[in-house]
Amino acid sequence: MGTAAYWLWLQDAMGAGANTADMLAAFGTAQAVWSASQTARAMSGAFTPRQLTKMRDAAPKDFAPLIRACAAKGWEILTPESGNYPPLLRAIGAPPLALFCQGESDVLRHPMPLGVVGTRNVSYRSRKIANRLCVSLAGAGALIVSGGALGVDSAAHEGALAAGAKTVAVLGTGLDARYLMENAPLRQRISQSGVLITEFVPGSQGRPQNFPIRNRIISGMSRGVLVIEAGERSGSLITAGQALEQGRDVFAVPGDISTSTNNGSNKLIREGAKAVFSAFDVLEDYALRYPGVVDLARADTVLAHAPDYIPPKESPRKKTVRKKGTDTTTPVETVPQAPYTPYEKQPREETLAPSAAQTVVSADACSAGAQRVFALLGDEAQGADALARTLASPIGEVMAALTELELFGAAQRVAGNAYLRGKA
């Protein structure tokens, strides 16, 4: 039996995002944990009672079908024993015990990975900044690592690809999840010129709690993290905090002080993050530390020859059509949309032909709690506290539901951390 089966067994028992550093210090390998007695595992102090129970009730051989299924799809499984496992990731407090990879896993050995994060509901200005900065950063030799989502993530990956470089997308779902399908073409391009990686087993869907777990991998495998347009409660600030805990550098692009979506980025700068106005601000120190990898002269050269980037006005959303006169919640038709091409001039919004069919936003794919919140959303912005009072629900549950709805395009966050129903 290969060692991957032991690591999958152990990761399943400990859970995604678990503190695995104590286990690695005590046992070194998953095979050593399997060979140890239940008493020795308990005495090590590296496991919780629940983890010990899950270890006892399963075995590495149970994961052979998963390994075969991944092999059939051409997906690789990396463990801390694998040569292509990201070197910096091994040193964090909670390194993942198994990473599922689609694409060129040897990219993960790059000596100069740089995480780029920011809001999904990004402004036109910040989307353009993210893209142009990443063209320069990748052209100068950095490996762009981001989350494969809409907004800043997409602009960052597009920038790396436009520079003719590789890029890494760290997902918060399984590799096969039908999540943010409007970004599926970009993920496919990344898998062909870079790599998609995830800690979550195939079949795992996008849940709000997955993304902070995912973010520690973005920061953990990177030399530094660049934040572009982040509000005060943005998940990007969680990534920046994790980067600081992991001893990574933190950079931020200054934003308009009159816009709340930049409050988080500006706060990071006020608290000591390095302000970024060009690729030079990020790479000047790294060029001295990695002279054979980072070439500052190429940053401007590559940018000058890269195609112009035309960001969309807003994040695209999947549109569904309902039959009139029916109360069914099942989409009966998907309106086909031409794939977005970021390097060709896009028609102005007012010149687009109106759809022949009426479209509506749906929360069908969301949890029951999220659907209850969705039913209260409309064209008038409401805060989470008001929604919580109406539903007589804890504010934490309402915030989690709003995050889920936002991820699925069923809710839109506006100024003041208020929410509207998403727009089709």
C-alpha positions, -999 to +999 in steps of 0.1 A: +000+000+000+014+034-009+020+060+017-007+083+003-034+060+018-020+065+053-019+103+049-055+103+036-066+082+065-050+105+090-062+137+073-098+123+073-095+116+110-080+150+119-101+171+096-092+199+071-074+227+087-065+208+119-033+216+139-011+189+125+023+203+137+022+184+171+014+152+153+043+156+129+067+164+157+056+134+177+053+108+149+069+122+118+048+103+093+012+090+090+025+054+087+041+058+121+007+070+135-010+039+120+016+016+135+013+032+170-012+018+195-043+037+205-027+043+239+005+057+224-016+080+202-036+093+232-005+097+253+012+119+226-013+147+232-014+154+195-050+142+190-084+151+203-108+123+215-129+127+184-098+123+162-087+092+181-121+076+176-121+083+138-086+068+135-098+037+153-129+033+132-112+036+098-081+022+080-058+033+052-071+006+029-105+023+030-090+051+009-078+029-020-109+037-041-103+075-037-067+070-048-078+050-078-105+076-087-080+105-086-055+085-107-082+079-133-088+116-136-051+124-138-051+141-104-021+138-081-021+135-043+008+152-026+017+146+010+044+160+033+066+132+020+062+142-017+089+160-035+065+185-050+048+194-017+052+232-013+084+236+008+072+266+028+039+250+036+056+222+056+067+248+082+034+263+092+014+252+123-013+233+104+001+220+072-024+199+052-016+162+052-029+157+016-032+180-013-052+171-044-036+186-076-047+191-111-020+203-134+018+207-131+026+200-095+063+207-100+053+244-101+048+242-063+086+240-059+090+275-072+113+295-049+094+328-051+056+322-046+036+353-038+000+352-025-025+378-040-059+382-023-087+407-023-125+411-025-147+392-049-169+423-055-140+443-067-141+477-083-130+482-119-100+502-107-087+475-083-094+447-108-072+465-133-045+472-107-045+436-096-041+424-132-013+448-142+006+443-110+005+405-115+017+408-151+047+426-137+053+404-107+050+372-127+071+387-155+098+395-130+099+359-118+073+356-090+048+327-089+013+341-084-008+322-059-044+330-054-078+315-047-093+310-081-125+330-072-140+360-089-127+395-085-091+401-074-083+364-076-093+361-113-075+393-122-043+381-105-044+347-123-052+364-156-022+387-151+002+358-145-011+339-176-008+371-197+028+373-187+033+338-200+040+325-165+025+297-144+001+303-116-014+284-086-051+284-076-058+271-041-095+260-040-119+259-011-138+229-027-130+196-042-114+196-077-147+183-092-171+208-074-195+226-096-187+259-079-185+293-096-189+277-130-185+311-147-149+308-136-145+272-149-127+283-182-101+301-161-096+272-138-091+250-169-065+273-182-047+274-149-046+235-148-029+236-182-004+264-173+001+259-136-018+239-111-051+238-091-046+225-055-070+218-027-071+201+007-107+191+002-115+157-011-133+153-044-170+159-039-165+186-013-187+217-021-180+253-014-190+260+022-183+293+040-162+276+066-139+262+039-124+294+028-105+305+060-091+270+060-081+274+023-066+309+030-039+295+054-025+275+024-023+306+002-003+324+028+015+294+041+030+284+007+040+321-001+069+343+007+045+372+012+009+382+007-003+411-013-038+425-004-058+445-030-091+461-020-103+446+012-130+458+036-127+457+074-144+423+076-129+408+044-116+373+043-085+388+028-077+403+062-079+367+077-053+357+051-031+387+060-034+378+097-025+342+090+005+354+069+018+374+099+014+344+122+033+323+097+061+349+095+053+360+060+056+395+045+024+415+041+018+441+014-012+462+005-023+485-022-036+518-008-073+525-017-097+554-018-104+564+018-140+574+009-148+538+000-154+512+027-142+484+006-107+498+010-108+502+048-091+468+054-063+475+030-056+509+044-057+496+079-031+470+071-008+498+058-014+519+089-005+489+111+028+482+092+021+465+059+042+478+031+023+501+007+025+490-029+025+513-059+044+491-083+059+457-086+092+472-075+077+478-040+070+441-036+101+427-053+130+450-043+140+429-013+134+396-030+156+405-059+185+407-035+176+374-018+168+355-050+190+370-077+187+340-100+149+340-098+137+376-095+147+400-123+133+435-117+142+447-152+117+422-167+087+436-147+083+467-169+094+449-201+068+421-198+041+446-189+048+467-219+042+437-242+012+422-224-022+426-239-044+453-224-068+440-198-105+451-199-121+442-166-158+434-165-179+461-148-191+435-122-187+399-114-206+377-138-234+355-124-251+324-137-286+332-150-315+308-148-350+310-164-382+299-147-414+289-164-442+314-159-471+302-137-451+276-119-440+275-083-412+251-089-377+261-077-359+240-102-342+259-130-357+248-163-332+265-187-298+281-185-294+312-206-262+306-226-236+333-221-206+340-243-174+334-224-158+365-210-126+375-228-106+399-207-082+410-234-108+421-260-128+452-259-162+445-244-195+461-256-208+488-235-236+477-211-263+498-227-256+483-262-262+447-251-294+432-265-319+425-237-326+388-229-357+374-245-366+357-213-370+371-178-342+360-154-342+357-117-316+351-090-319+318-071-307+305-038-316+269-046-281+256-042-277+272-007-285+258+027-319+261+043-307+288+067-293+308+038-326+305+019-345+319+049-322+350+048-325+352+010-363+354+013-359+387+032-335+403+008-347+428-018-337+460-035-335+479-002-302+473+016-305+457+051-278+451+077-271+417+092-284+429+126-318+439+112-321+405+094-311+387+126-339+405+146-365+397+119-356+360+119-349+359+157-317+342+148-281+346+162-261+372+143-234+347+137-257+324+118-271+353+097-236+364+088-226+329+078-258+327+057-250+361+040-215+349+032-229+318+016-254+338-004-227+362-015-205+333-027-233+320-048-243+354-062-277+354-044-267+384-022-248+416-029-229+435-003-230+473-005-216+502+015-220+500+053-219+461+053-255+460+042-269+435+017-292+435-013-306+406-033-281+396-060-287+407-095-291+383-124 
